[in-house]
Amino acid sequence: MTDQAQFSEGFTPQHDVAVIVACDANYLPYAAVAALQLARAGRDYDVLIGGPEALSLPAVLREAGIGHVAAVDTAILDALPTDARRSIATYMELFFASALRGVYRRILVLDSDVVFERGDPGRLLSAGMLGHAVAAVRDNRQWRSPRKLVREFKQLGRPAAPYFNAGVVMIDTESWAEAGWSEKAQAFARDHLAGLGRDQALMNGMLYGDWAEISPLWNWQFTWSSAHLISMADPCLVHFIGPHKPWLDSAETRVPLRLREGYARILPAHFPEAPRAAALDRRHWPARGDLRKSLAKQWMAAGPMLDYLGRFPDEYTLLNP
């Protein structure tokens, strides 16, 4: 069964939709940056940090109206693989989908390695989901090759199908329950997940194309092939999917300073013990080979990327993938 959601003391849900930045205690400082960016005055959605265990939030978060919510699904825990990089917190979209039914009509669950730049999450949370319980952004492996057979489906012996990135997932909690997705997730995890992957493999494996597609502007996956186009795309959420997180020294030659500004401002002041780059406001030019590689990849991807971006009339219209 899914454990009942536990909200932090003093927090009461104010809206019927919520944005939840998922993390465990180790990633709380970085999740806090995204949560504070999302906690705009006059918002029509709740902002939460969520994880498998209750956490005490610092005053800077509480004063912004941000709460914490904890939940796990004890019935499936033993079937969920973890590793050195990914704790059980990587499965929070699965846990919250059922634990928050009756509390929130819809939830938007984000990984902690995101930066919020613009847009209206409340408007996205009210968008038509075309009869699906889940909506997400296509994984970057299929941005330029939408018919690409991803490794997970190949390993399952399935034909190519649309495949999403689990770093930004929107869930209609009532539709999720009506479709029995929690039970289906448990069955898939026990039968197929070992050796296949983590939450992304689980969600895609059980849904297998039964999801609505969100514009990539809500999960702009920062890679060699998308880094420079970001200035023209003006994404809403930037997701740092690789090892070069914006708070690390390795981001100095890769990540624009504006995307590091929140970490430079919030981490030293409110999370002084959190591991971070020595100088988050320092910019170094990339190595020549790295820059050439990035520009070459984007030159080759220009046509397919424009085709992909052009499918969406705006950032709030969802499509069938």
Buried (B, 14 or more C-beta within 10 A) or exposed (E): EBBEBEBBEEBEBEBBBBBBBBBBEBBBBBBBBBBBBBBBEEBBBBBBBBBBEEBEBEEBBBEBBBBBBBBBBEBBBEBBBEEEEBBBBBBBBBBBBBBBBEBBBBBBBBBBBBBBBEBBBBEBBBBEBEEBBBBBBBBBBBBBEBEBBBEBBEBBEBEBBBBBBBBBBBBBBBBBBEBEBBBEBBBBBEEBBEEBBBBBBBBBBBBBBBBBBBBBBBBBBBBBBBBBBBEEBEBBBBBBBEEBBBBBBEBBBBBBBEBBBBBBBBBEEBBEEBEBBEEBEEEEEBEEEEBEBBEEBBEEBEEBBEEBBEBBEEBBEBBEB
